[in-house]
Amino acid sequence: SIAKELKPYGVRVNLLQPGGAVNMRGESDPSLLPYDIIVPAAVFLASDGSQDMCGEMIVAKEWKGR
């Protein structure tokens, strides 16, 4: 609903479901995704390459890029 509300103002709202890189205490957790999987998806969402995306969810561990 936030994406729909802000789209007319040129604001893109997307969700990156990373799986996490650290636990709630800030400690590394081997069961969570490493940064080298999360960062490329986050950079893509911040880039012009995602300019046509709004209201989407990217699952980092499944994301293969565009």
FENSUL-V126465 format. One line per field, one symbol per residue. phi: phi as a letter, one per 40 degrees, with the letter a starting at -180 (. if undefined). A space follows every 10 residues. Layout:
phi=???
//
This chain:
phi=.cccccdccg ccbbbbccgg bbcccgccbc ccccccccdd cccdcccccb cccagbbbcd cbcbgb
//
